[in-house]
Amino acid sequence: MTIRAVWALLAACAVAWSWPALGQNRGQGQKTTGPLTLQQALQRAANANPRIAVADRNIGMADGRREQANALPNPTVGVEVDNFGQGQSSFTGTPEMTLMLSQLIELGGKRGARVQAALGDYDAARWEREAARLELLSETTIAFVEALSVQRRIQLLERQAGALEKLVPLMQRRVEAGASSPSEVSRTQAAVGLVRFERERARTALAVARRDLAALMSLDQPTFATVAGDYGRLVKPASLDSLIKAIEDNPQLMRWSAVRAQRDGELLSARLKPLPDITASVAWRHYTETNDNGVRFGVSIPINVIDRNRGAIREAQESVQKTGAERAVNRLLLIAIIGKAHDTANGTLQQLDLLRKTILPAARASLKTIEEGYGQGRFTLLEILDAYRTVADAELLEHEALASFHTSIATIEGLIGSPANQGRPR
């Protein structure tokens, strides 16, 4: 069972692999003194999110069922009074009293079958907790990426608006010199306004992203002003075959072994139920007429000839057979998710390579040339605005590709429980 203890540590480290781990966990409602890091967000989510507490309680409930399954039946105490009536007659006879103690003795290993099913249930609950923990850490990482992404988008838009605002004085000087139309100033101001509009939309998106992240950290309100992380760090994910092999160790799939053990125990219990159990009894009897006492011993066995529990046995058999299919469905779903994330991550790496080596350098070089020539009257306003827009669009495309990449990496690491470039957990 060592792998279970290691999983939690691997998960926390894996999803934070590409980010700086600075600072410690904050208390409920306490304002952070600096930017929130991913490690702080993960620690807070793992320690405070009620989803983990629910999983812990489920484990406790399963442990209670396991304990109860191992319990022996209670003995039964009974009292019988024979010939009870007023007076004595030839019909009623002399009253006689019997004090009985009975005990059901289960045969055929019924209690062991119950314990086997309860142990499987308990192990499944433990695996479900690990799956919930990985899912929570992955969701927290993705929410953190979203907040960091929108925060960086605001910075890009502010820089783009500042660059366009610098054109306004130049436009005014050209208008005053009679070299340009006053409409060019208005066009430039409109372009600045559109960028500012996008910036305000991004600020609204940032508020939503911060609130989503705070909810995963079990905070009523965001207690952090900003988030901080290495947004530009890139790692190439491991091969898809390696990631698919690593999927086999995902708690969502590991739990099916426990579910199979539980259902095997339930099937065994259903098959053993028709086997008769023995009820042994011992009794003390008092004979009123002679004032004598006696001891009686008894054994009773039910005759299971009508109800052979066939329907319950068939249901349990179908449940066992269904386990493999359910695991296969779960596995295909995880493979589809990790395959999509793997393709997205590799695709965005190619996009970033094209943007950074070709598109962005060419767009910035063109903008520089047009800026230098515009003051000399060699380029029109439309040409310089188009050059600014090309650079801005390329920068935003790079930003969106980075956001998509980090979200995909967080998805992969949340499924395999280790860094995306390593594949199977060590």
C-alpha positions as CSV (number, residue, x, y, z in Angstrom):
1,M,0.0,0.0,0.0
2,T,3.1,2.3,-0.2
3,I,2.0,3.7,-3.5
4,R,-1.0,5.3,-1.9
5,A,1.1,7.2,0.6
6,V,3.4,8.4,-2.2
7,W,0.5,9.5,-4.6
8,A,-0.5,12.5,-2.6
9,L,3.1,13.9,-2.5
10,L,3.6,13.1,-6.2
11,A,0.4,14.9,-7.1
12,A,1.2,18.1,-5.2
13,C,4.7,18.2,-6.6
14,A,3.6,17.3,-10.2
15,V,1.1,19.9,-10.8
16,A,3.4,22.6,-9.4
17,W,6.4,21.4,-11.4
18,S,6.4,24.3,-13.9
19,W,5.9,27.0,-11.3
20,P,7.9,28.7,-8.6
21,A,7.1,27.5,-5.1
22,L,7.5,30.5,-2.8
23,G,6.0,31.2,0.6
24,Q,3.8,29.2,2.9
25,N,0.0,28.5,3.2
26,R,-2.2,31.4,4.4
27,G,-4.9,31.2,7.0
28,Q,-8.6,31.7,6.3
29,G,-9.4,35.3,5.6
30,Q,-5.8,36.5,6.0
31,K,-4.5,38.9,3.4
32,T,-1.5,37.8,1.6
33,T,1.5,40.1,1.8
34,G,2.6,39.4,-1.8
35,P,1.5,37.7,-5.0
36,L,-0.1,34.3,-4.6
37,T,2.1,31.4,-5.9
38,L,0.8,28.1,-7.3
39,Q,2.4,26.2,-4.4
40,Q,0.5,28.4,-1.9
41,A,-2.8,27.8,-3.8
42,L,-2.2,24.1,-4.0
43,Q,-1.5,23.8,-0.3
44,R,-4.5,25.9,0.6
45,A,-6.8,23.8,-1.7
46,A,-5.5,20.5,-0.3
47,N,-5.8,21.6,3.3
48,A,-9.1,23.5,3.2
49,N,-11.3,22.4,0.4
50,P,-14.3,20.5,1.8
51,R,-14.1,18.0,-1.1
52,I,-11.2,16.3,0.7
53,A,-13.1,16.3,4.0
54,V,-16.1,14.6,2.2
55,A,-13.7,11.9,0.9
56,D,-12.2,11.5,4.4
57,R,-15.7,11.0,5.8
58,N,-16.5,8.4,3.1
59,I,-13.4,6.5,4.2
60,G,-14.6,6.7,7.8
61,M,-18.0,5.4,6.8
62,A,-16.5,2.5,4.8
63,D,-14.3,1.7,7.8
64,G,-17.4,1.5,10.0
65,R,-19.1,-0.9,7.5
66,R,-15.9,-3.0,7.5
67,E,-16.0,-3.2,11.3
68,Q,-19.7,-4.0,11.3
69,A,-19.2,-6.8,8.7
70,N,-16.9,-8.6,11.1
71,A,-19.4,-8.5,14.0
72,L,-20.9,-11.8,15.3
73,P,-24.7,-12.1,15.5
74,N,-26.1,-11.2,18.9
75,P,-27.5,-14.0,21.1
76,T,-31.2,-14.1,21.9
77,V,-32.8,-14.5,25.3
78,G,-36.4,-15.7,25.6
79,V,-38.9,-16.8,28.2
80,E,-41.7,-19.3,27.8
81,V,-44.5,-20.0,30.2
82,D,-46.6,-23.2,29.5
83,N,-50.0,-24.0,30.8
84,F,-50.6,-20.4,31.8
85,G,-54.1,-19.9,33.1
86,Q,-56.2,-19.2,36.2
87,G,-56.4,-22.2,38.4
88,Q,-55.7,-25.8,37.5
89,S,-57.6,-28.1,35.3
90,S,-57.1,-31.2,33.2
91,F,-56.8,-28.9,30.1
92,T,-54.2,-26.4,31.3
93,G,-52.2,-28.5,33.6
94,T,-49.5,-27.1,35.9
95,P,-47.7,-23.9,34.8
96,E,-44.1,-24.4,33.7
97,M,-41.5,-21.7,32.9
98,T,-38.6,-22.0,30.5
99,L,-35.7,-19.5,30.2
100,M,-33.8,-19.8,26.9
101,L,-30.6,-18.5,25.4
102,S,-30.1,-18.9,21.6
103,Q,-27.1,-18.2,19.4
104,L,-27.1,-18.1,15.6
105,I,-23.9,-19.8,14.2
106,E,-23.1,-18.8,10.6
107,L,-21.7,-21.5,8.5
108,G,-20.0,-21.6,5.1
109,G,-17.8,-18.5,5.6
110,K,-20.6,-16.0,5.4
111,R,-18.9,-13.6,7.7
112,G,-15.7,-13.8,5.8
113,A,-17.5,-13.0,2.6
114,R,-19.0,-9.9,4.2
115,V,-15.6,-8.8,5.4
116,Q,-14.1,-9.3,2.0
117,A,-16.8,-7.1,0.4
118,A,-16.4,-4.5,3.1
119,L,-12.6,-4.4,2.7
120,G,-13.1,-3.8,-1.1
121,D,-15.5,-1.0,-0.3
122,Y,-12.9,0.5,2.1
123,D,-10.1,0.3,-0.4
124,A,-12.3,1.8,-3.1
125,A,-13.1,4.8,-0.8
126,R,-9.4,5.4,-0.2
127,W,-8.7,5.3,-3.9
128,E,-11.6,7.7,-4.5
129,R,-10.0,10.1,-2.0
130,E,-6.7,10.1,-4.0
131,A,-8.6,10.6,-7.2
132,A,-10.5,13.6,-5.7
133,R,-7.2,15.0,-4.4
134,L,-5.6,14.8,-7.9
135,E,-8.7,16.3,-9.5
136,L,-8.7,19.1,-7.0
137,L,-5.0,19.9,-7.5
138,S,-5.4,19.8,-11.3
139,E,-8.5,22.1,-11.2
140,T,-6.6,24.5,-8.9
141,T,-3.6,24.6,-11.2
142,I,-5.9,25.3,-14.2
143,A,-7.7,28.1,-12.3
144,F,-4.3,29.5,-11.3
145,V,-3.2,29.4,-15.0
146,E,-6.4,31.2,-16.0
147,A,-5.8,34.0,-13.4
148,L,-2.2,34.4,-14.4
149,S,-3.1,34.3,-18.1
150,V,-5.8,37.1,-17.8
151,Q,-3.4,39.1,-15.6
152,R,-0.7,38.9,-18.2
153,R,-3.2,39.8,-21.0
154,I,-4.1,43.0,-19.1
155,Q,-0.4,43.9,-19.0
156,L,-0.1,43.3,-22.8
157,L,-3.1,45.4,-23.5
158,E,-1.8,48.2,-21.3
159,R,1.5,48.2,-23.1
160,Q,-0.3,48.2,-26.5
161,A,-2.5,51.1,-25.4
162,G,0.6,53.0,-24.2
163,A,2.4,52.5,-27.5
164,L,-0.6,53.8,-29.4
165,E,-1.0,56.8,-27.1
166,K,2.5,57.8,-28.0
167,L,1.3,58.3,-31.6
168,V,-1.3,60.9,-30.6
169,P,1.2,63.8,-30.0
170,L,3.0,62.9,-33.3
171,M,-0.3,63.0,-35.1
172,Q,-1.2,66.4,-33.7
173,R,2.2,67.8,-34.8
174,R,1.7,66.6,-38.3
175,V,-1.8,68.1,-38.3
176,E,-0.5,71.4,-37.1
177,A,2.2,71.3,-39.9
178,G,-0.5,70.5,-42.4
179,A,1.0,67.1,-43.3
180,S,-2.0,65.1,-42.0
181,S,-5.7,65.3,-41.7
182,P,-7.3,65.9,-38.2
183,S,-9.2,62.6,-38.8
184,E,-5.9,60.7,-38.3
185,V,-5.8,61.9,-34.6
186,S,-9.4,60.7,-34.2
187,R,-8.6,57.3,-35.8
188,T,-5.6,56.8,-33.4
189,Q,-7.7,57.8,-30.4
190,A,-10.3,55.3,-31.5
191,A,-7.7,52.6,-31.8
192,V,-6.5,53.4,-28.3
193,G,-10.1,53.3,-27.0
194,L,-10.6,49.8,-28.5
195,V,-7.5,48.5,-26.7
196,R,-8.7,50.1,-23.5
197,F,-12.1,48.4,-24.0
198,E,-10.4,45.0,-24.3
199,R,-8.4,45.8,-21.2
200,E,-11.6,46.4,-19.2
201,R,-13.1,43.2,-20.4
202,A,-9.9,41.4,-19.3
203,R,-10.2,43.0,-15.9
204,T,-13.7,41.6,-15.5
205,A,-12.4,38.2,-16.6
206,L,-9.6,38.5,-14.0
207,A,-12.1,39.2,-11.2
208,V,-14.0,36.1,-12.2
209,A,-10.8,34.0,-12.4
210,R,-9.6,35.2,-9.0
211,R,-13.0,34.3,-7.5
212,D,-12.9,30.8,-9.1
213,L,-9.4,30.2,-7.7
214,A,-10.5,31.5,-4.3
215,A,-13.4,29.1,-4.2
216,L,-11.1,26.1,-4.8
217,M,-9.0,27.4,-1.9
218,S,-12.2,27.5,0.2
219,L,-12.2,31.3,0.5
220,D,-15.4,33.4,0.5
221,Q,-13.5,36.2,-1.1
222,P,-10.1,36.4,-2.8
223,T,-7.5,37.4,-0.2
224,F,-4.7,37.9,-2.8
225,A,-4.3,40.8,-5.2
226,T,-2.2,39.1,-7.8
227,V,-0.8,35.7,-8.8
228,A,2.8,35.0,-9.7
229,G,4.3,32.3,-11.8
230,D,6.8,31.5,-14.6
231,Y,4.4,31.8,-17.4
232,G,7.1,31.4,-20.1
233,R,8.6,28.2,-18.9
234,L,8.0,25.4,-21.4
235,V,8.5,21.6,-21.1
236,K,7.9,19.1,-23.9
237,P,5.5,16.4,-22.7
238,A,6.5,12.7,-22.7
239,S,5.4,10.5,-25.6
240,L,1.7,9.7,-25.7
241,D,2.5,5.9,-25.3
242,S,4.3,6.7,-22.0
243,L,1.5,8.9,-20.8
244,I,-1.1,6.1,-21.6
245,K,1.0,3.7,-19.6
246,A,1.1,6.1,-16.7
247,I,-2.7,6.4,-16.8
248,E,-2.8,2.8,-15.5
249,D,-1.6,4.1,-12.1
250,N,-4.4,6.8,-11.9
251,P,-6.5,6.3,-8.8
252,Q,-9.6,6.4,-10.9
253,L,-8.5,3.1,-12.5
254,M,-6.7,1.6,-9.5
255,R,-10.0,1.8,-7.5
256,W,-11.6,-0.7,-9.9
257,S,-9.4,-3.5,-8.4
258,A,-11.0,-2.7,-5.0
259,V,-14.4,-2.5,-6.6
260,R,-13.9,-5.9,-8.1
261,A,-12.9,-7.4,-4.7
262,Q,-15.9,-5.8,-3.2
263,R,-18.3,-7.3,-5.8
264,D,-16.6,-10.7,-5.6
265,G,-17.3,-10.6,-1.8
266,E,-20.9,-9.7,-2.5
267,L,-21.2,-12.5,-5.0
268,L,-19.8,-15.0,-2.5
269,S,-22.2,-13.7,0.1
270,A,-25.1,-14.2,-2.3
271,R,-24.0,-17.8,-3.1
272,L,-23.6,-18.6,0.6
273,K,-26.9,-17.2,1.7
274,P,-28.9,-20.4,0.8
275,L,-26.6,-22.5,3.0
276,P,-28.4,-23.1,6.3
277,D,-27.1,-21.7,9.5
278,I,-27.5,-23.4,12.9
279,T,-29.3,-21.8,15.8
280,A,-28.1,-23.5,19.0
281,S,-30.0,-22.9,22.2
282,V,-29.8,-23.8,25.9
283,A,-32.7,-23.5,28.3
284,W,-33.5,-23.8,32.0
285,R,-36.9,-25.1,32.8
286,H,-38.8,-25.0,36.0
287,Y,-41.5,-27.6,36.8
288,T,-44.0,-26.0,39.2
289,E,-45.8,-29.2,40.1
290,T,-42.7,-31.0,41.4
291,N,-40.6,-27.9,42.0
292,D,-37.8,-29.4,39.9
293,N,-35.5,-27.7,37.4
294,G,-34.2,-29.1,34.2
295,V,-31.8,-28.1,31.3
296,R,-32.8,-28.3,27.7
297,F,-30.5,-28.2,24.6
298,G,-31.8,-27.5,21.1
299,V,-30.6,-27.0,17.5
300,S,-32.6,-25.6,14.7
301,I,-31.7,-25.5,11.0
302,P,-33.8,-23.7,8.3
303,I,-34.9,-25.7,5.3
304,N,-33.9,-23.6,2.3
305,V,-35.9,-25.3,-0.3
306,I,-38.1,-22.5,-1.6
307,D,-35.9,-19.4,-1.7
308,R,-32.5,-20.3,-3.1
309,N,-31.5,-16.6,-3.5
310,R,-31.1,-17.2,-7.3
311,G,-32.1,-13.6,-8.2
312,A,-29.6,-12.0,-5.9
313,I,-26.9,-14.4,-7.1
314,R,-27.6,-13.5,-10.7
315,E,-27.5,-9.8,-9.9
316,A,-24.2,-10.2,-8.1
317,Q,-22.8,-12.1,-11.1
318,E,-23.8,-9.4,-13.5
319,S,-22.3,-6.8,-11.2
320,V,-18.9,-8.6,-11.2
321,Q,-19.0,-9.0,-14.9
322,K,-19.8,-5.3,-15.3
323,T,-16.7,-4.2,-13.4
324,G,-14.3,-4.8,-16.3
325,A,-16.5,-2.9,-18.7
326,E,-16.9,0.0,-16.3
327,R,-13.1,0.2,-15.9
328,A,-12.7,0.1,-19.7
329,V,-15.1,3.0,-20.1
330,N,-13.2,4.9,-17.4
331,R,-9.8,4.2,-19.1
332,L,-11.0,5.2,-22.5
333,L,-12.3,8.5,-21.1
334,L,-9.0,9.2,-19.4
335,I,-7.0,8.3,-22.5
336,A,-9.2,10.6,-24.6
337,I,-8.6,13.5,-22.1
338,I,-4.9,12.9,-21.9
339,G,-4.6,12.4,-25.7
340,K,-6.4,15.7,-26.3
341,A,-4.2,17.5,-23.8
342,H,-1.0,15.9,-25.3
343,D,-2.0,17.0,-28.8
344,T,-2.8,20.5,-27.6
345,A,0.4,20.9,-25.8
346,N,2.5,19.7,-28.7
347,G,0.5,21.8,-31.1
348,T,0.9,25.0,-29.1
349,L,4.7,24.3,-28.8
350,Q,4.8,24.4,-32.6
351,Q,2.7,27.5,-32.7
352,L,4.9,29.2,-30.2
353,D,8.0,28.2,-32.2
354,L,6.5,29.7,-35.4
355,L,5.4,32.9,-33.6
356,R,8.7,33.5,-31.8
357,K,11.0,32.6,-34.7
358,T,9.1,34.1,-37.6
359,I,6.0,36.0,-37.0
360,L,6.9,38.2,-34.0
361,P,10.4,39.2,-35.2
362,A,9.0,40.1,-38.7
363,A,6.1,42.1,-37.3
364,R,8.3,44.0,-34.9
365,A,10.8,44.7,-37.5
366,S,8.1,46.0,-39.9
367,L,6.6,48.2,-37.1
368,K,10.0,49.7,-36.4
369,T,10.6,50.5,-40.0
370,I,7.2,52.1,-40.4
371,E,7.5,54.1,-37.2
372,E,10.8,55.5,-38.4
373,G,9.4,56.3,-41.8
374,Y,6.1,57.7,-40.6
375,G,7.7,60.8,-39.2
376,Q,9.3,61.4,-42.5
377,G,6.0,61.1,-44.3
378,R,6.9,57.8,-46.1
379,F,4.0,55.9,-44.6
380,T,0.3,56.6,-44.0
381,L,-1.6,56.3,-40.7
382,L,-3.4,53.2,-41.9
383,E,-0.1,51.5,-42.5
384,I,1.3,52.3,-39.1
385,L,-1.9,51.4,-37.3
386,D,-2.0,48.1,-39.3
387,A,1.6,47.5,-38.2
388,Y,0.7,48.1,-34.5
389,R,-2.3,45.8,-34.9
390,T,-0.2,43.0,-36.4
391,V,2.3,43.1,-33.5
392,A,-0.5,43.2,-31.0
393,D,-2.3,40.3,-32.6
394,A,0.8,38.3,-32.7
395,E,1.6,39.0,-29.0
396,L,-1.9,38.0,-28.0
397,L,-1.7,34.8,-30.1
398,E,1.5,34.0,-28.2
399,H,-0.2,34.7,-25.0
400,E,-3.2,32.5,-25.8
401,A,-0.9,29.7,-26.9
402,L,1.0,29.8,-23.6
403,A,-2.3,29.7,-21.7
404,S,-3.5,26.7,-23.7
405,F,-0.1,25.0,-23.2
406,H,0.0,25.4,-19.4
407,T,-3.6,24.3,-19.1
408,S,-2.9,21.1,-21.1
409,I,0.2,20.4,-19.0
410,A,-1.8,20.8,-15.8
411,T,-4.4,18.4,-17.2
412,I,-1.7,15.8,-18.0
413,E,0.0,16.1,-14.7
414,G,-3.3,15.9,-12.8
415,L,-4.0,12.5,-14.5
416,I,-0.6,10.9,-14.2
417,G,0.5,12.3,-10.9
418,S,4.0,13.3,-12.0
419,P,5.7,15.9,-14.3
420,A,4.3,15.8,-17.8
421,N,7.8,15.2,-19.3
422,Q,8.4,12.1,-17.3
423,G,5.4,10.0,-17.9
424,R,4.9,7.1,-15.5
425,P,5.3,8.1,-11.8
426,R,8.5,7.0,-10.2
